[in-house]
Amino acid sequence: MDRIIFHIDVNSAFLSWSAVNNLIVDPGCMDLRSIPSIIGGNRESRHGIVLAKSVPAKTYQIQTGEPIAQALRKCPTLMIEPPNHELYKEYSKKLFDLLAEYSPDIEQLSIDEGFLDFTPIAHQYSSSVIAATMIKNRIYEELGFTVNIGIAPNKLLAKMASDFKKPNLVHTLFLNEIKDKMWPMPVGELYMAGKASVKTLNMLGIHTIGDLAATSPKLITLHLKSHGQLLWQYANGIDDSPVMPSQVNLKGIGNSITLSFDAVTSEEINHVLLGLAEQVSKRLRLSNQLAGMISVEIKYNDFSTVSHQMQLTTPANTTEQLYHASCILISELWNHNPVRLLGVRTSKLVHEDEPVQMTLFDTVVSEKQLKAEKAMDLIKNKYGNSAIVRGSFLNTPSGKE
């Protein structure tokens, strides 16, 4: 299948993270995001530059990077919050830890943005837009700040898409959308098109990204060398660079899914649990981890949420072990009301080479299961996830949304 890449970008990251933290410390304080405010230097000395700005501050034409003194002339009542880089590192880690629960294929581009290769997990969801919206909403619900997510067949277009209208939105930019969504934009909006390059392009009569895409690459290269070739490729949506995952120490691995119908029977719930257990166990094996703790989450159709967890007698990473434990937890947790969302999460991770205490029976069963599931992993990685499908998943309605 074609690649699907997400670009996740925090909306006004420094200001959002400071605002969220301030509200945690003092719930009655003013939300920086709702008033003209900036993250920057010192108000009294009027030194420093604007590092981030709120949406209301934009109405005063305040620009990121401009001097504090100049920003204050535009808006004398401007609220100024000093930067807190340790806090920003903390919130950045929370963001990428959450994203890592969905896929290990994550490339952190900066403290507040990154790429996620959605391709290997696309089969788990009915659409990429629904999956991105679910991730976006979960970030806001659990971490308190908003993100934009761009969806595209490559990193370049995904990043361009995430820069469309903000905040808290999901945008697509597939190849058949480039003409309408990207080409009318000013050429200066193209990724990697700096001021000097834009000036040269304007002198050549190139003012939009579409103009650049339609110009001979030889002409562009003549004036801008190899960088011109790159800009021409970007204008045409060409980018084959892979997502380069960063090595992270995961605290947990899990997945959840919003159902397209309300599950009302044990059979329906267990069917979804089996799919989640299969996804989570595969990701545990990919990261060479065993889980010592498992939890399940239920969101009912009235949007109330409950969860329950248990310690595993033996750290595990096979589908059968996780599914068995999930069924036990659900039987103790479910109150028989209609279920809208189900989640399975694992924690207390240890490396699979780490010695663990097991019974003889556990050793024989788990080794047999593990060999079988690793063999299936190899086949799926080579021929696609549909190469091997559990019999219980055939001819059954999808519960995924």
N, C-alpha and C positions, 0 to 999 in steps of 0.2 A: 504494500500500500504506500501511498505518497506520505512524505514526512509531514508531521504537524508539530509546530514549535510554539510554545507559549513564551511571551516576554512579560514578566511581572515587574511593575514599577510602582513604588510607593508614592502616593500623591503628597508632594511637599514634605518629604520625609522628616527632616530635622524639626520643622514646625509641628508636624503631626505627632511625632514621638514626644516632644516636649509638652504638647497639649495633653496627650493621654496621661503622661506621668504626673502633670500638675493636678489633673482631675482625680487621680488616685490618691495623691497626698492631701488634696483639699477639694472634696466633691462640690463645694459651693463656689469655687473660683470660676472666673470667666474663661470660657473655652477660647484659646488663642485662634482657633480656626474660624470662629464666628465674628471676629472683630478685625480691624486693620492692625496687623501685627507682623513682626519679622523676627527671625533669628539673626543676631548680628553682634556688633561690638558694644561699646559702652555709651549709654544715653548722655551721661554727664559730660564726658570728654568728646562725644560726637565722633569718636574714632572707630575705624573698622568698616566693613562692608556688609551688605545684605547677603546672607547665606541662604535664606529661604523666606518666603512670604506667604501670607494667607490669601485666600480668594478675595476678601474685601479689600486687602491692600492693593490688589491689582487695579482696582477702580481708580486709584490715585496715580496710576502709571508708574508705580514703584517696580524697579527691575532688580532681579538677582545680580549681584556683583557691583551694584552702584554704591557709592559712599553713604554711610549712615547720615551724615550731615545733609546730603542732598535729599535723601528719603524723608527726613524730618521737615524739610522745607515744603515738600509736597503734602505731607500729612503731619501737622504738629502734634496731634493726639496719638500718633503711632505708638503701639505697645512694642517694647523691645525686650526680647528674652535672650539672655546670653547662651552661647552654645554649650552643650554638655556631651562631649564626644564619648565618654564612657557609657552614658545612657544610650546613645545611638548604637554603639556596638552591641549592647544588650538586646535592644529591640530588633536589630538586624539578625542576630542569632535566633531570636524567637521566630522571625519570619522564615528563615531558611530551614530551621528545624521542622516547622509546620509543612513547608513544601516537600521536604524529604520524606514525609509520611506518604506522599502520593507516588513519588518516583525517585530513584537514586540518580537519575540522569539530569542533574542540575548544574548549571554553570553560573557562578556568581560573578556578575559583571562589575558591580560596585557594591557599596554598603547597602544600597536601597533598591537594587534591581538585579534581575538575573533571568536566565533562560531555563525552561523546563522542556525536555523532549517528551512530548505527549504520545508519540507514535507507538511505543511498546505497550501503553496502557489504554489506547484508544478503544479497544474492543470492550472495555469494561463499562463504557458509557454510551448512551444513545447519540450524543453529539458532543463535539469539542466545546461548543458555546455553553451548553448546559454544565459540563464539567468545570469550565473556567468560572462560570457564575457561582457555582457551588464553592469553589476555592476562594473566590473573592469575598463572598458573603461570610465564609467561615473565618477568614482573616479579620474581618470587621467585628464579628460576634465575639471572637476569643481574644483578639489582641487590641481591638479598639481603634484601629486606623484603617484607612481605605487605600486601595490599590487600583490601578488600571491594568488590564491584561490584554495584550495583543495576540491574536492567533493567526498563524500564517504557515506556509510550507517551508520557510527558512528563517534564519535569525534576523536578517536584515529587515524583511517585511514585517516580522512580528514586532520588532522594535519600533518601526514606523507606525504600526497600527496602535500600539500602546500610547503613542503621543497624540492620537486623535482626541476628540473632546473629552475633558476631564471634569470632575473626578468620579471615582468609583464606578467605572464602566468597563465593559468588555467589547472589543472591536475585532473584526476580521479583516484581513487583507490577503485574499487568495489571488492567484495569478489572473483570474478573469475579472478581478475587481480593481486591478492596478490602474486601468485607463480612467475609470470614473472617480476613484478615491485618492489616488496618489499623483497622477500626472498633472492635474490642475493646480497643485500646490506650488508656491514659490520655490525656486531651485535651492534657496538657502535653507529650506526645511529638510532637504535630503541629508540623511546621516553621513557624516564625514565631509560635508561641504562647508568649509570654513570661509571666513570673510574674504580672504585673498582669492580663493578659488571662485567664489561667487562674483567678485568684481571682474575677474577675467571672463567668466561665462557671460555676464551681462554685456561686456564689451563685444562679445561675439553674437549678441542678439538672443542669447539664451536666458529666459526669465522664469520659465516653469520647469518642473521636473519632466514634463512631457516634451518640452522643447529639447532638453538634453537627451532624452531617450531616442528622439527622432534624428539627432545630429550624427554625422559620421564619426565613429570612434577614432578614426585617424586624425580628424581635425582636432578633437578634444585632446588626444595624446600629444599632438604637435605643440599645443600651448601649455598643457599641464602635466606632461610626461606620464609616468606610470600611475600617478594619482588620478589623472584624467581618465585613464582606462577603468580604474576602480569606480569612479563616480558614474561613468557611462553604464557599467554593469549594474550598479545599484539602481540607477534610474530605470533600468529595464527589469528590475526585480531578480537579478541574478546573484545568487550567493549560495555556495555549496559548503560553507564552513560547518563543521560538526559542533554539536554541543559537547563541551569538554567538562565532564563532571569533576567537581572538587571533592577531595577526600574529606569526609566529615565523620565525627564520632557521634553516631546516632544514639539518642536516649530511648527511642522507641520507634516502632514501625507499625503502621496501621492503615486502614482504609474504611471509608463509610460510603453509603450510597443512598440517595433519595429515590424512593420507589415511584414509578409512574402509576401505581395503584396502591390502595391501602391493603397491606397484608393482614388477613383476619384469621388465618388458620396456622397451626403449627407446621404443616407441610410447606406452606408458602414461606414462612419465616426461615425454616431450616434450609430450604432450597437457596435462599439468598445468603444465609450464613455460610453454606458450603462454598459458594462462589467467592465470598470475602476471605474465607480461610485459605482458599487456594491462592488468591492474589497476595495475601500477606505472607504466607509461607514461602512463596517464590521469591519475594523481595528479601526475606530473611536469608535464604540460601544464596542469593546474589551478593549479599553483603557479608556472607560467611558468619552469620550470627545465629545464636539460639536464644529463645525467649524464656525468661523465668517467670513472667507474669503476663496474664491475659485479661482484657476487659472487654465488655460489650456495652454498646450504647443503643438506646431506643428513643426515638422521637415519635410521639403519638400524633394522631391527626389533629389534635387540639394544640399542637406545638409544645406541649410539655415534654421535658427530657429527663430520662433516668439512666443510670449506668451502674454496673456491678463488676467487680474484679475478683480474681482468685490467683493464688500462687500455684504454679505447676509443680507437681511432685518431681518431675525431671525436665530440665530445659529442653525445648523442642523447636523444630522448624519444619515439620511435615504437615501436610493438609489434614490428615486424619487426626493427629494430636490436637491441633488448634480447633478443628471442627468439633471434636468430642467435648473439649473444654467449653467452647462457645455454647453448645447445646445445653450443657449443665447450667451455665450462667443464665441463659434465656429462660429456662424452665423455672428458675428461682425468681427472675425479675419481671417477666411479662405478666401484666394484669388482664390480658385478653381483650384490651381495647385495640382498635385499628392502629396499625403501625405505618408511619410515613417514612421513617429513616432508620437504617440499621448500620452499626459500625462495629468493627473488630480492631482492637489495638493491642499491641504487645509492648512490654517494657522489661526492665531488668535484663538487658541484653548482655550476653557473654560471647566471646569468640568460639566458634565451633571446635577449635582445637583445645580449648580449655578443659581440663578434666572435670567431670561431673559424676556424682554418685548415681548409679543406675542398678536396677535389679537385672538378673540374667534375662528375664522375659522382656523387659524394656529394651535391652541391648539387641536381642534377636529381632524383635518386631521393628524397632525404629531404624535399624541398619537396613533391613529389607525394604521398608517404606522409603527411606532416604535414597537408596540406590535407584529405586523405580522412579521417584520424583525428579531426581537429578537427570536421569535419562530422558524423561519427558521435557525437562527444561532445555536440554540440548536440542531436541527435535523441534520444539517450538521456536527457539532462537534461530534455528537454521531455516525452517520452512513456514514460520508464522504461527500465531497462537491458535489458529483454527485447525492446525495439522492433527492435533489430538484433542478431543472433546470428551468429557465424562458423559457416560450414558444418561445420567440424571439430568443433564443440561439439554438433551435432544428433545425436540418437539414440545418444548415448554415455553410459556409466555415469558418474555423478558420482564424482569422487575427493575430494570435500570432506567434511570433518567439522567 
